[in-house]
């Protein structure tokens, strides 16, 4: 679903301001998916998938 509509409100995607490698995060239960996206060519790069306590370290 992230690939079809990354702005869907049901995905719980937020823009990250100060993360050195990822621009966005998606919440999936207790886990976070950190990713970058390029809308003009429709690419989503997954940077990290980790438990919420470890995702931003």
C-alpha positions as CSV (number, residue, x, y, z in Angstrom):
1,X,0.0,0.0,0.0
2,X,2.9,2.3,0.6
3,X,3.9,2.0,-3.0
4,X,0.4,2.9,-4.3
5,X,-0.3,5.9,-2.1
6,X,2.5,7.0,0.4
7,X,0.3,9.9,1.6
8,X,-2.7,7.7,2.7
9,X,-3.7,8.6,6.2
10,X,-4.2,5.0,7.2
11,X,-0.4,4.4,6.8
12,X,0.6,6.7,9.7
13,X,3.6,8.2,7.7
14,X,5.4,11.3,9.1
15,X,8.2,13.4,7.8
16,X,11.4,13.3,9.8
17,X,13.2,16.6,10.3
18,X,16.6,15.6,11.8
19,X,17.3,12.0,10.9
20,X,20.6,11.7,9.0
21,X,19.6,9.0,6.5
22,X,15.8,8.9,6.3
23,X,13.2,11.5,5.4
24,X,10.1,9.6,6.4
25,X,8.9,7.0,8.9
26,X,5.9,4.7,8.8
27,X,4.5,3.2,12.0
28,X,3.7,-0.5,11.9
29,X,2.7,-1.5,15.4
30,X,5.8,-1.4,17.7
31,X,8.0,-1.2,14.6
32,X,9.1,1.8,12.5
33,X,10.0,1.7,8.8
34,X,12.4,4.5,7.9
35,X,12.4,5.4,4.3
36,X,13.1,8.0,1.6
37,X,10.9,8.6,-1.4
38,X,11.3,10.2,-4.8
39,X,7.9,11.1,-6.1
40,X,8.8,12.2,-9.6
41,X,10.1,8.7,-10.6
42,X,8.1,6.8,-8.0
43,X,10.9,5.2,-5.9
44,X,10.7,4.3,-2.3
45,X,14.0,3.4,-0.6
46,X,13.7,1.5,2.7
47,X,16.5,2.6,5.0
48,X,15.7,0.7,8.1
49,X,13.0,-1.5,9.8
50,X,13.4,-1.7,13.6
51,X,11.6,-1.8,16.9
52,X,10.5,1.7,17.9
53,X,13.1,1.8,20.8
54,X,16.0,1.2,18.4
55,X,14.8,2.8,15.1
56,X,16.1,6.3,15.6
57,X,19.5,5.4,17.1
